[in-house]
Each structure stands twice: as structure tokens, then as C-alpha cells.
Amino acid sequence: MDINDIRRANLRRIASNYKSRAEFARVLERSEQQLYYLIGRSASKPIGDRIARDIENQLDLPRGKLDLLEESTKTPATASDGVNLEVLQDCIVAVEGEIDAQKLEGIPATRKAQAIALAYSATMASGKTQVVSVDFIVRTLAR
């Protein structure tokens, strides 16, 4: 990942906090077309030092902030309906692990699916990517 990729990822993350690209472009005092060239799907324009510093000034960010690779800039794998596949996978592993830990056998697939869905929903509602505790979910699943 080079400096342009880092800056582009950071700008895309920041842009996601705005209602639209048009609103973000207005805040940056840039045209939507220029913003598209910087962070659109087929972004082709490099984000040079001058542009990066100007954007940082417009957003009241510390100088060089756009140059920093942050953990939050990693784009999670998502399904077409917006499901975070990494969190979903972690929920599946957590639920299956708790089923084994509680030595439960013969749980129908539909009940497992309900437990996984509940764990996923609770995890996403928490605003974190670490799976919530699933011991209670699995205990109620066995009833």
C-alpha cells in the first residue's frame, strides 16, 4: 500500500461520514468531479502532498493525518447486502465453540442459525467488531 492508497482509504473512510459525495465535496471546497478522481471507484488522480495538506486544513485535521495508516481504514469484506463477513465468520466460530464447550449435541441447524444471527446482530449493535459473549445465547438455544 503506497501513500496514495493510504490517503485514498482515509478519505473514503471520512467521506462515509457524510450524507453524500456532493456534501463532502462542498466541505472540501472541491468539485464532485475532482472528488471522484481522488476517491471514486476508478480513482485515477494521485493525492499529492499539496492536495492532502489542503484537505487536512479543510477538515481541521492535524498535518499529516491523511498519511497515517489506521486500523479502521482496512475495508472489511462485505456481502452485497452489507453483512460484514469477517464478523459473521467470527460469530459462527464463537457459537460453534460455545456449543462444544457446553457439550451440547443434536442442535438443529435452524437453531444454530438463529444463535449466529443473534450474535451477529448484538455484535454489530455494540459498534465493535469483537463478538459479544455468546454463552447465554447458546444456553437459551438448547432449551
Phi, psi and omega in degrees: 000119179267179184300325178295319178296319180296311180299317180297316179297317179296317179295321178296319178298314179295318181299329181294346178276355181257155181297325182206164175296327180298316178296317179297318179298319178297318179298321181279353184056046178228160178283157176299324180298315180295319178298321178299317179296333181275317187229006179293173181305318181253042184307129184239341183270130177290150177262091182287175182301316183297315180295316181300314181294322179297316179295318177302318178298315181298326183264004182056041177265152175297148180302129179089358182300322180291345182273353185268129176279119180250152179304324184288351180276351176290125182278119179290149176290129181230150174281170183298337180267010176091004179290128177283108187292329178293316178294318179301315178299317178297324178293319178299312180298317181295315181294314179297322178295319179290325176299315177295316182298323179274003178053044178267136180232155175073025178286125179297149182302325180295323179290320177298317180298320178296318180295318179295316180297319179294317178297319179296312181299316180294321179295313181294324179293334180287343181079007179246168178257355177276130184298135176295164177298130184251005183298317179294319180301315182289323178299318180287334177298325185284349182286000000 
